[in-house]
Amino acid sequence: MNTEISLPQNIPVLIVGAGPTGLSLAVELARRQIDCLLVDRRPEPLPLDRATVIHSRSLEVLESMGILESFLQRGHIMHGFNLFAYGQKIATVKFDSLDCRHPYDLNLSENETEDILTNRLIELGGAVTRGWELSKIEQTETEVKASLRATDGTEHTVTSNWLVGADGIHSRVREAIGIEIAGHRYPVQWGVIDGHLKNWQHEPDLAAIQLENPALNPVPLPEGRWRVYFRADDNTGSAEILESINQGLDQLSPGASLVEPDQSMLYHAHCQLSGHYRSNRVLLAGDAAHACSPIEGHGMNTGIQDSFNLGWKLALVANGKANKNLLDSYELERRPVAAAVAATGDAAEELRDVPNDPTAVERVKRTFCAILCSSRGQNQVALDESELEFHYRDSPIVSGYHSAGREAQQKWLGVLPGDRIPDAGPLEMRADKTEIRLNQLSQTEGHVLLWMSADQSDIPERGEFETAMQPIGGSFWIISTTPPPDTISLSTMMDHWLYDIDGDVHARLGVIDPTLFVIRPDGHVAFRSEPPDLANVSCFIDELLTQGRLS
């Protein structure tokens, strides 16, 4: 019973909502030793779900959390999708061209995702407290008082420094702090049903999209099962749903049908965006802040990435290292992403809501063919699916320096401040000759400094690097296109030296002359300096922590 659980009276962070977004944030805080209370109104996790697809960028996030292997063991890798019209395959989009460590989608039921995240949270010393819902919020300049009510009527007040609402599309947190939300509901219902596909003649690692009615999206799941997304009118019965699905499957693959189906679930999807993501000491994340069409599978992914962005910032503020103004950058960085996702969802809904008319279907077919007729178009569709291209170049907490001025910065090649660092390598760790990839260097709780140099001269001493990065809890690496000199092999710098064997890392980062990068914990470039200078790094970090923004 809820009354048997002893809730704290005071906690640094209270998170309301234990879906993928709330769980991800709790994991990110626990990784950084920030105590939080994660509550959910449901006594047990939901056995049914809607989210399925985990995109490439989210897989990078889960790898940073230390749980990617668990996802790969339980999920089903999907390499792309086929597009059909009147039973004919009109295009195939593959994700193999994606420039990342994980050029594929991973399909896994949302309840499985929650289970893995919950286990990781428990490993880190955290927990999910269930059966408590939010009833009221009162906040001052220094704290938030949240009134919680248990399913048995017990009431409890928790005082926290920060509260995050990850409690879904009908967020009580958002309502309690009076943040408005704008958007619309899509008129046609979506449905989802799981089962096995009998006589399915297409690739088991590719989803299918059927344009004409009955519009279907069969998506492969683990253990040979499939999840079929479909459109359904209000008051459509189960027998009618199954008959319509089988009719559509037969068009995609003659003789195919859904067998051993579970109970279908119908729902209306929404497109909406909160006016703000923060009110003083209360923040919103995931569906509480935004919602989009389920067509492209961005909803859960965007929420997980919200938490990945917010987690390291909230930890720095909660442990007293950073000014609370740092949290302003969360909305400024993530809200434009949600707006872009919502816009593409609207466009996809328009294309999928095809009248049951051959002329209309043919027009949509020609649209897709025009988009996907070239490898460039197919690559762009795959890239949009992956969420790898989102950047924070306009953020107030990223910056660059070039000794020749801003005009020289405009000529930079490779990644710019705010960009996600790419996958590149191999890098040889000179201490033990093992190899690592660039993207893996940022999979840490703190910032990472990369000193890029082809010349081993004029490299600061280890103590200077440590002093520069100490205020933000960061680490450092020296990356060179030549092996280190013999003098290095006997020094304490050896375990920080990486040999860019093929020069791939320098090339991918756009490094021609010696350059320095500071990489954020979420894998985006915080600062780029040419030439490298630790004094510039110290100034950058000081402004970031003391002001929460850069002047």
C-alpha positions as MATLAB code, in Angstrom:
seq = 'MNTEISLPQNIPVLIVGAGPTGLSLAVELARRQIDCLLVDRRPEPLPLDRATVIHSRSLEVLESMGILESFLQRGHIMHGFNLFAYGQKIATVKFDSLDCRHPYDLNLSENETEDILTNRLIELGGAVTRGWELSKIEQTETEVKASLRATDGTEHTVTSNWLVGADGIHSRVREAIGIEIAGHRYPVQWGVIDGHLKNWQHEPDLAAIQLENPALNPVPLPEGRWRVYFRADDNTGSAEILESINQGLDQLSPGASLVEPDQSMLYHAHCQLSGHYRSNRVLLAGDAAHACSPIEGHGMNTGIQDSFNLGWKLALVANGKANKNLLDSYELERRPVAAAVAATGDAAEELRDVPNDPTAVERVKRTFCAILCSSRGQNQVALDESELEFHYRDSPIVSGYHSAGREAQQKWLGVLPGDRIPDAGPLEMRADKTEIRLNQLSQTEGHVLLWMSADQSDIPERGEFETAMQPIGGSFWIISTTPPPDTISLSTMMDHWLYDIDGDVHARLGVIDPTLFVIRPDGHVAFRSEPPDLANVSCFIDELLTQGRLS';
ca = [
       0.000    0.000    0.000;
       1.099    3.580   -0.579;
       0.988    4.419    3.101;
       3.676    1.817    3.741;
       6.098    3.811    1.575;
       7.933    6.512    3.468;
       8.134    9.572    1.242;
      10.753   12.228    1.982;
       9.664   15.641    3.149;
      12.529   17.372    1.357;
      14.269   16.388   -1.881;
      16.472   18.261   -4.378;
      14.344   17.239   -7.389;
      10.778   15.903   -7.640;
       9.795   14.295  -10.946;
       6.102   13.677  -11.647;
       5.487   10.937  -14.199;
       7.423    7.685  -14.608;
       7.134    7.138  -18.350;
      10.257    7.058  -20.567;
      10.801   10.810  -20.149;
      10.611   10.870  -16.336;
      12.643    7.681  -16.015;
      15.341    9.018  -18.353;
      15.635   12.231  -16.344;
      15.827   10.288  -13.072;
      18.615    8.134  -14.537;
      20.526   11.203  -15.730;
      20.294   12.786  -12.273;
      21.224    9.547  -10.505;
      24.297    9.211  -12.747;
      25.404   12.543  -11.308;
      24.537   11.711   -7.674;
      21.547   14.070   -7.486;
      18.782   12.724   -5.238;
      15.325   12.813   -6.733;
      11.857   11.473   -5.980;
      10.115    9.986   -9.015;
       6.372    9.499   -8.505;
       3.644    8.156  -10.764;
      -0.097    8.054  -10.184;
      -0.471    4.510  -11.544;
      -0.037    1.674   -9.013;
       1.604   -0.451  -11.730;
       3.249    0.281  -15.099;
       0.899    0.226  -18.057;
       0.916   -3.195  -19.777;
      -0.266   -1.602  -23.031;
       1.542    1.083  -24.962;
       1.732    2.940  -28.252;
       5.392    3.957  -28.716;
       7.554    1.416  -30.500;
      10.414    2.881  -32.497;
      13.679    4.080  -30.952;
      15.617    6.240  -33.397;
      19.388    6.465  -33.955;
      19.904    9.593  -31.846;
      18.021    8.067  -28.926;
      20.186    4.942  -29.208;
      23.233    7.174  -28.717;
      21.526    8.610  -25.627;
      20.801    5.142  -24.229;
      24.411    4.165  -24.875;
      25.541    7.125  -22.758;
      23.199    5.947  -20.008;
      24.955    2.568  -20.043;
      21.910    0.535  -21.103;
      22.177    0.153  -24.872;
      23.119   -3.538  -24.679;
      19.949   -4.288  -22.745;
      17.908   -2.602  -25.457;
      19.707   -4.443  -28.254;
      19.163   -7.769  -26.515;
      15.418   -7.195  -26.151;
      14.614   -5.124  -29.229;
      14.335   -5.792  -32.958;
      16.618   -3.913  -35.358;
      14.759   -2.296  -38.264;
      16.836   -1.142  -41.227;
      14.187    0.903  -43.037;
      10.754    0.680  -44.603;
       8.943   -0.196  -47.826;
       6.289    2.067  -49.324;
       3.304    0.483  -51.111;
       0.426    1.669  -53.269;
      -2.176   -0.776  -54.558;
       0.002   -3.716  -53.582;
       2.999   -2.442  -55.547;
       6.230   -1.483  -53.826;
       6.996    2.039  -54.999;
      10.069    2.813  -52.861;
      12.386    1.471  -50.190;
      14.179    3.676  -47.656;
      17.179    2.183  -45.864;
      18.886    3.691  -42.833;
      22.299    2.204  -43.678;
      23.565    5.536  -45.015;
      23.168    7.285  -41.649;
      26.412    8.736  -40.344;
      26.298    7.408  -36.798;
      27.178    4.470  -34.573;
      23.674    3.012  -34.884;
      22.329    3.373  -38.460;
      18.988    1.724  -37.754;
      15.818    1.960  -35.688;
      15.278   -0.351  -32.744;
      11.724   -1.554  -32.231;
      10.621   -2.363  -28.700;
       7.358   -1.926  -26.832;
       7.255    1.115  -24.579;
       6.614   -0.979  -21.465;
       9.867   -2.841  -22.199;
      11.676    0.493  -22.559;
      10.288    1.582  -19.190;
      11.385   -1.705  -17.620;
      14.999   -1.298  -18.778;
      15.114    2.333  -17.632;
      13.611    1.383  -14.265;
      16.219   -1.336  -13.733;
      18.990    1.121  -14.581;
      17.574    3.642  -12.117;
      17.501    0.987   -9.385;
      21.115    0.042  -10.190;
      22.057    3.668   -9.602;
      20.293    3.735   -6.230;
      17.011    5.298   -7.345;
      13.430    4.026   -7.428;
       9.954    4.660   -8.796;
       7.306    5.493   -6.178;
       3.894    4.519   -7.541;
       0.318    5.281   -6.558;
       0.840    8.988   -5.847;
      -0.628   11.794   -7.916;
      -0.053   15.528   -7.828;
      -2.875   17.618   -6.392;
      -1.314   21.060   -5.892;
       1.867   23.068   -6.419;
       3.036   26.134   -4.519;
       6.399   27.667   -5.321;
       8.564   30.532   -4.120;
      11.871   31.884   -5.361;
      13.710   29.186   -3.401;
      11.508   26.066   -3.292;
       8.510   24.138   -4.579;
       5.877   22.574   -2.333;
       3.982   19.738   -4.000;
       0.903   18.180   -2.445;
       0.649   14.482   -3.338;
      -2.347   12.212   -2.865;
      -2.175    8.422   -2.717;
      -4.745    6.097   -4.245;
      -6.008    5.305   -0.726;
      -6.530    9.018    0.038;
      -3.346    9.554    2.042;
      -1.854   13.018    1.520;
       1.762   14.093    1.732;
       3.658   17.312    1.027;
       7.119   17.219   -0.541;
       9.332   20.301   -0.615;
      11.874   20.293   -3.436;
      14.311   22.706   -4.987;
      13.082   21.770   -8.447;
      10.038   19.984   -9.872;
       9.809   18.467  -13.353;
       6.471   17.547  -14.897;
       6.836   14.508  -17.143;
       3.232   13.490  -16.608;
       1.975   13.275  -20.153;
      -0.250   15.089  -22.580;
      -2.868   15.975  -19.930;
      -0.186   17.181  -17.493;
      -1.407   18.216  -14.058;
       1.928   19.934  -13.491;
       1.436   22.122  -16.560;
      -2.099   22.934  -15.473;
      -1.003   23.714  -11.909;
       1.557   26.305  -13.008;
      -0.748   27.856  -15.607;
       1.327   27.325  -18.741;
      -0.852   27.454  -21.831;
      -0.631   24.899  -24.594;
      -1.647   25.376  -28.224;
      -2.397   22.772  -30.854;
      -5.040   20.555  -32.345;
      -6.373   17.022  -32.321;
      -6.134   14.966  -35.493;
      -9.666   14.109  -36.630;
      -9.079   10.488  -37.644;
      -8.389    7.923  -34.941;
      -5.265    5.813  -34.813;
      -5.271    2.203  -33.732;
      -2.606   -0.315  -32.809;
      -2.694   -4.100  -32.582;
       0.026   -6.761  -32.169;
       0.192  -10.241  -33.627;
       2.027  -12.534  -36.036;
       1.868  -12.025  -39.805;
       0.997  -15.212  -41.653;
       2.318  -15.505  -45.231;
       4.217  -12.207  -45.010;
       6.483  -12.158  -48.077;
       8.529   -9.034  -47.379;
      11.722   -8.389  -45.422;
      11.422   -9.002  -41.653;
      13.649   -6.006  -40.858;
      11.651   -3.436  -42.841;
       8.400   -1.761  -41.867;
       5.666   -1.308  -44.457;
       3.592    1.763  -45.261;
       0.415    1.367  -47.262;
      -0.932    4.534  -48.856;
      -4.467    3.624  -49.881;
      -7.307    2.622  -47.586;
      -7.198    0.697  -45.380;
      -3.980    2.577  -44.499;
      -1.653    0.306  -42.542;
       1.836    0.525  -41.028;
       3.066   -2.977  -40.053;
       6.205   -2.610  -37.899;
       8.390   -5.616  -36.909;
       8.785   -6.438  -33.218;
      10.967   -8.942  -31.332;
      10.175  -12.670  -31.382;
       8.586  -12.560  -34.819;
       5.617  -10.412  -33.827;
       4.436   -7.309  -35.634;
       2.711   -4.154  -34.499;
       0.166   -2.842  -36.977;
      -0.775    0.823  -36.836;
      -4.017    1.634  -38.627;
      -6.713    4.253  -39.079;
     -10.161    3.658  -37.624;
     -13.412    5.574  -37.523;
     -15.112    6.140  -34.183;
     -17.227    3.227  -32.937;
     -15.483    0.696  -35.180;
     -15.869   -2.788  -33.699;
     -13.070   -5.314  -33.106;
     -14.320   -7.682  -35.806;
     -14.466   -4.871  -38.347;
     -10.954   -3.760  -37.380;
      -9.477   -7.210  -37.880;
     -11.296   -7.669  -41.175;
     -10.004   -4.309  -42.443;
      -6.436   -5.072  -41.338;
      -6.445   -8.445  -43.051;
      -7.825   -6.864  -46.196;
      -4.947   -4.378  -46.189;
      -2.333   -7.052  -45.423;
      -3.614   -9.158  -48.293;
      -3.052   -6.219  -50.623;
       0.516   -5.800  -49.358;
       1.314   -9.501  -49.456;
      -1.285  -11.806  -51.071;
      -2.514  -14.352  -48.559;
      -1.111  -12.466  -45.565;
      -3.168  -12.072  -42.403;
      -2.779  -11.145  -38.754;
      -2.900  -14.193  -36.481;
      -2.830  -14.504  -32.688;
      -3.727  -10.829  -32.331;
      -3.989   -9.109  -28.983;
      -6.642   -6.546  -28.124;
      -6.620   -3.537  -30.416;
      -6.303   -0.079  -28.886;
      -7.773    3.072  -30.427;
      -6.715    6.621  -29.658;
      -6.783   10.161  -30.961;
      -3.397   11.788  -31.572;
      -2.622   15.435  -30.883;
      -0.238   18.079  -32.092;
       0.476   20.581  -29.345;
       3.256   22.727  -27.910;
       3.514   24.415  -24.532;
       4.022   28.163  -24.483;
       6.985   27.667  -22.145;
       8.951   24.783  -20.664;
       9.679   26.491  -17.355;
       7.944   28.550  -14.717;
      10.440   29.568  -12.021;
      11.396   26.258  -10.357;
       9.008   24.003  -12.284;
       9.903   22.554  -15.668;
       8.076   20.463  -18.272;
       9.420   17.595  -20.383;
       8.134   15.034  -22.854;
       4.417   14.940  -23.652;
       3.738   17.463  -20.891;
       5.593   20.008  -23.031;
       4.745   18.817  -26.537;
       2.918   16.171  -28.567;
       3.077   15.157  -32.203;
       1.635   12.740  -34.737;
       2.689    9.129  -34.101;
       3.382    8.537  -37.814;
       7.134    9.174  -37.630;
       7.617    7.779  -34.128;
       9.144   10.955  -32.686;
       7.053   11.401  -29.534;
       8.842    9.154  -27.034;
      12.216    9.862  -28.643;
      11.794   13.610  -28.273;
      10.889   13.169  -24.598;
      13.943   11.015  -23.872;
      16.135   13.597  -25.579;
      14.479   16.394  -23.554;
      15.665   14.606  -20.421;
      19.142   14.067  -21.851;
      19.405   17.808  -22.478;
      17.914   18.844  -19.140;
      19.615   16.262  -16.929;
      23.178   17.556  -16.932;
      22.037   21.174  -16.619;
      19.701   20.478  -13.717;
      22.448   18.480  -11.991;
      24.903   21.394  -12.225;
      22.285   23.754  -10.795;
      21.108   21.315   -8.111;
      24.611   20.687   -6.782;
      25.336   24.408   -6.608;
      27.950   24.551   -9.363;
      25.871   26.579  -11.827;
      23.538   29.563  -11.754;
      19.863   28.644  -12.188;
      19.799   30.760  -15.370;
      21.509   27.809  -17.064;
      18.078   26.159  -17.139;
      16.794   28.874  -19.491;
      18.770   27.181  -22.253;
      16.657   24.026  -21.919;
      13.567   25.625  -23.449;
      15.594   27.643  -25.947;
      17.249   24.477  -27.235;
      14.490   21.894  -27.026;
      11.317   23.820  -27.861;
      12.389   24.535  -31.478;
      13.056   20.805  -31.884;
       9.526   19.972  -30.716;
       8.086   22.635  -33.029;
       9.958   21.155  -35.999;
       8.823   17.635  -35.132;
       5.215   18.806  -34.827;
       5.383   20.488  -38.234;
       6.710   17.371  -39.970;
       4.023   15.348  -38.197;
       1.321   17.622  -39.583;
       2.761   17.203  -43.076;
       2.884   13.425  -42.673;
      -0.695   13.327  -41.382;
      -1.829   15.253  -44.452;
      -0.114   12.763  -46.755;
      -1.489    9.761  -44.861;
      -5.050   11.079  -44.677;
      -5.726   10.114  -48.278;
      -9.346    9.977  -49.490;
     -10.474    6.556  -50.663;
     -10.108    7.625  -54.255;
      -7.620    6.332  -56.867;
      -6.864    9.836  -58.142;
      -5.969   11.086  -54.666;
      -3.838    8.039  -53.940;
      -2.000    8.433  -57.237;
      -1.214   12.056  -56.378;
       0.274   11.064  -53.016;
       2.126    8.219  -54.718;
       3.704   10.695  -57.156;
       4.640   12.941  -54.226;
       6.511   10.158  -52.472;
       8.140    9.021  -55.704;
       9.365   12.559  -56.362;
      10.855   12.735  -52.870;
      12.398    9.275  -52.923;
      13.503    8.928  -56.554;
      17.105    9.921  -55.745;
      19.561    8.592  -53.209;
      19.779   12.144  -51.852;
      16.056   12.202  -51.175;
      16.107    8.783  -49.545;
      19.077    9.775  -47.383;
      17.270   12.928  -46.254;
      14.185   10.942  -45.266;
      16.386    8.534  -43.299;
      18.154   11.466  -41.651;
      14.851   13.102  -40.682;
      13.757    9.813  -39.135;
      16.985    9.462  -37.138;
      16.816   12.880  -35.343;
      20.598   13.196  -35.758;
      20.535   16.603  -37.457;
      19.004   18.651  -34.662;
      21.483   21.231  -33.393;
      21.708   24.071  -30.871;
      23.736   26.627  -32.840;
      21.481   29.472  -31.659;
      21.778   28.506  -27.997;
      22.999   31.104  -25.490;
      25.376   28.555  -23.926;
      27.495   27.615  -26.964;
      30.317   29.730  -28.318;
      33.367   29.882  -30.568;
      36.651   31.767  -30.735;
      39.106   32.370  -33.556;
      42.157   34.577  -33.185;
      41.402   36.091  -36.603;
      37.869   37.094  -35.602;
      34.296   36.117  -36.477;
      34.875   36.132  -40.238;
      37.383   33.331  -39.761;
      34.824   31.387  -37.705;
      32.409   31.562  -40.628;
      34.943   29.623  -42.699;
      35.175   26.772  -40.210;
      34.689   23.324  -41.652;
      33.168   20.380  -39.792;
      31.170   20.794  -36.613;
      30.183   24.178  -35.241;
      29.298   25.188  -31.685;
      25.918   23.601  -30.933;
      26.346   20.682  -33.330;
      26.246   17.046  -32.272;
      29.654   15.448  -32.662;
      29.723   12.753  -35.349;
      30.934    9.200  -35.148;
      34.546    9.005  -36.317;
      37.689    7.029  -35.724;
      39.383    4.849  -34.813;
      41.373    6.554  -32.069;
      44.172    4.543  -30.501;
      44.654    4.960  -26.780;
      48.433    5.156  -26.547;
      48.505    3.873  -22.980;
      47.247    0.372  -23.850;
      46.844    0.386  -27.677;
      43.064   -0.179  -27.482;
      40.767    1.679  -29.864;
      37.807    3.960  -29.236;
      35.450    6.027  -31.387;
      34.990    9.793  -31.120;
      31.330    9.530  -30.172;
      32.235    7.310  -27.218;
      34.451    9.986  -25.669;
      31.407   12.072  -24.754;
      29.616    9.219  -23.006;
      30.432   10.585  -19.584;
      28.675   12.600  -16.901;
      30.759   15.728  -17.445;
      32.139   17.944  -20.178;
      35.058   16.719  -22.285;
      37.890   18.839  -23.674;
      39.497   17.724  -26.953;
      42.890   19.266  -27.746;
      43.319   18.596  -31.479;
      46.903   18.847  -32.662;
      49.187   17.347  -35.304;
      52.152   18.912  -33.565;
      53.160   17.738  -30.092;
      54.821   21.026  -29.171;
      53.258   23.612  -26.892;
      50.827   21.204  -25.226;
      49.994   22.295  -21.658;
      50.894   20.196  -18.659;
      48.376   17.778  -17.193;
      47.763   20.033  -14.194;
      46.773   22.931  -16.441;
      44.133   20.796  -18.171;
      42.783   19.555  -14.851;
      42.614   23.080  -13.429;
      40.701   24.363  -16.463;
      38.124   21.558  -16.367;
      37.775   21.161  -12.593;
      34.998   23.760  -12.053;
      32.653   21.840  -14.349;
      33.786   18.347  -13.445;
      35.234   17.608  -16.878;
      37.952   15.489  -18.438;
      40.375   16.023  -21.317;
      42.021   14.251  -24.253;
      44.856   15.142  -26.610;
      44.155   13.898  -30.150;
      47.046   13.884  -32.600;
      47.545   12.689  -36.178;
      51.017   11.486  -35.239;
      52.130    9.265  -32.351;
      53.277   11.127  -29.240;
      57.005   11.835  -28.807;
      59.078    9.483  -26.663;
      59.082   11.972  -23.804;
      55.313   11.594  -23.472;
      55.515    7.825  -23.019;
      57.143    8.286  -19.632;
      54.829   11.043  -18.435;
      51.425   11.095  -16.769;
      49.938   12.455  -20.035;
      50.181    9.069  -21.744;
      46.760    7.920  -20.556;
      45.196   11.054  -22.085;
      46.793   10.745  -25.525;
      44.776    9.475  -28.494;
      46.323    8.742  -31.875;
      44.041    9.622  -34.814;
      45.313    6.715  -36.919;
      43.677    7.584  -40.252;
      43.143   11.279  -39.576;
      39.387   10.628  -39.716;
      38.571   12.434  -36.485;
      40.455   15.574  -37.488;
      38.765   15.507  -40.897;
      35.251   14.952  -39.545;
      35.608   17.740  -36.974;
      36.944   20.073  -39.681;
      40.345   20.536  -38.031;
      43.097   21.883  -40.293;
      45.167   23.857  -37.794;
      45.395   23.077  -34.053;
      41.939   23.497  -32.524;
      40.214   22.906  -29.212;
      36.693   21.632  -28.559;
      34.671   21.408  -25.368;
      31.970   18.744  -25.714;
      28.854   18.837  -23.539;
      27.590   15.748  -21.697;
      24.833   15.429  -24.303;
      27.379   15.135  -27.108;
      26.974   18.637  -28.568;
      29.845   21.084  -29.057;
      29.841   23.700  -26.311;
      32.942   25.643  -27.358;
      35.400   25.689  -30.263;
      38.652   27.621  -30.158;
      41.330   28.125  -32.802;
      44.116   28.112  -31.819;
      43.617   26.038  -28.673;
      43.983   28.043  -25.480;
      43.053   26.906  -21.991;
      42.556   30.513  -20.878;
      39.633   30.725  -23.321;
      38.217   27.510  -21.884;
      38.404   28.891  -18.349;
      36.555   32.055  -19.394;
      33.890   30.012  -21.186;
      33.289   27.742  -18.188;
      33.228   30.662  -15.752;
      30.530   32.459  -17.738;
      28.543   29.267  -18.186;
      28.486   28.484  -14.477;
      28.196   31.953  -12.978;
      25.753   33.514  -15.435;
      24.085   30.500  -17.017;
      24.573   32.132  -20.412;
      27.394   33.589  -22.510;
      27.799   37.292  -23.081;
];
